[in-house]
Amino acid sequence: MTGRALGLAACLLATAPSFGATTQQEVEEALTCQCGCGLTVHACNHLQCPSGEPIKKEITERLARGEDQEAILAAFRARYGEKVLSSPTFRGFNWLAWITPFAAVLAGALGLVLAIRRRGGVSVAAPATVPADPEMRARLARELDELDGET
């Protein structure tokens, strides 16, 4: 039993990707397919995609040559421009794409807090009290007694 367990462990270790190594899927997820579908190369669902299939093949070849993800992405960025990346980089004007959503959420939260504080100062007035009218009370009591007598 121990020999089988060791053999199985050896097989698993031999086939498992090493930590830090770039996988095909990671690179494919980092690139946008150029066929116009708007999906990543990995998620493109077009059969025989004229853009995705050659890119997948090139990624496989580059990984086989030992290139890392940075080098592969740089090569595709040089060929297609920044639009090929599935997420914007932190360089140049692209930092706005990362900052804007967070700034919008913070601005909305600040506006909400200010609006609540402003409205919090307004107190709700107590309902006006109706002065007691003995004549009206007597009429109400009579009418209630009549209703009780009808049932």
N, C-alpha and C positions, 0 to 999 in steps of 0.2 A: 504494500500500500504506500509506503514511503517513497519508493522508487517512482511510482506513478505520479505522486504529488510533485516530486522534484522535476520530473519530465514535463508535467503540465506547467509548472512555474517557469521553467526554462523556455518553453514555447511562448508563453505569454510575454515574458521579458524580451524575447527576440523580436516579436511582432509589434510590441507597444512602441508608440512614438516617444522619442526622448523629450524630456522637458526642455523648453526653450527652442525646440526645432519648429520651424514654420511648416504648417500643414497646407495642403492644397485648398481646403475649405476656407481657412483663414484669409488667404490671399484672394480667393474668389469673392468672399464676402466684403472685402475692402474695395472692390472695383465695381463700378456700375456698368451694366451691359450697354453697349452702344447701338443696339437695334431699335431703341426708342421705347422699350417697355417700361423703363424707369426702375427696374429691379436690379439686384446685384447679379453679377455673372453667375454665382452659385444658384440663385433663386429663379433665373430666367426660365420660363416654362415653354418657350417656343421650340418646337421640334426642329432639329437641324438649324438652329439659329445661326445666321450668317456672321454674327459678331461674337456671340458667346462661345461657340464651339472652338473657333481658332484661338481665342483668348485662353480658354481652358487648356488647350494643347500647348500653347506657349508657356503657360504657368508651369505645367508638368515638366517641360523641357528645362526651364530655368531652375526649378527645384532640383532636378536630377543633376544639374551642373554644380549645385551647391550654393546658389544665390539665396540670400535671405530675403525676407519680406520687404525690407526697406529698399533694397536694390531693384526688386521686381516692380514695386510701386513707382519708383523713380523712373524706370524705363517706360512704363505705361503713361505716366504723367507727362514725360517729354514728348511722347507720340500724340496723345489725345488732349493734353491740357488738364487743368484742375477738375474739369467736369467728369473725368473718369473715376475720381475717388468717390466712394460712397459716403464719406463724411469729410467736411472741410478741415483743412489744416489750420494750425494756429498762426500761420505766417500771413503777413500783409493785411489786406482788408478782410480776410476770412475770420479773423477773431471776432468780428461783429456777429457773425452767424452763431457763435457760441455764446456771446454775452447777451444778445438781444432778448431771447426768451426769459432768461433769469431776471434781467432788468425789468421786463414787462410785468412779471409776476410780483416782483418787489414793489413796483410802482402801484400796481393794483391793490396790493395788501396795505400799503401806506395810505392810499386814498380811502380805502374801506375803514381803516382805523380812524382817520381824521373825520370821516363822515359820521361814524358811530359816536365819537367824542363830541362832535358838534350837536348831534341830536340828543345826546345824553344829558345836556344841560337844560333841555326843555322839560318842564314838569307837566304832568297831566292834571288838569283841574278836577276837583271833586265834583260830583253831580250836585246840581242846585237842589236845595231842600224846599219842599212845598209846605207852606204854612198850613197848620192844621185848621180846618174849617169845620166847626161842630155840625153845621147844617148838612154838609156833604157826607160826613161820617155817618150821620143818622140815616140819610138816604141810602148809602151803601149797605148799611146793616139791614135796612128794610128789604132791599132788593135781594140780598143774599138769603134772607129768611124766606122770601117768596120762592126763590129757586129751590131751596131745600124742601119746601112744602110740596112742590110740583113733582118731585121724584119719588 
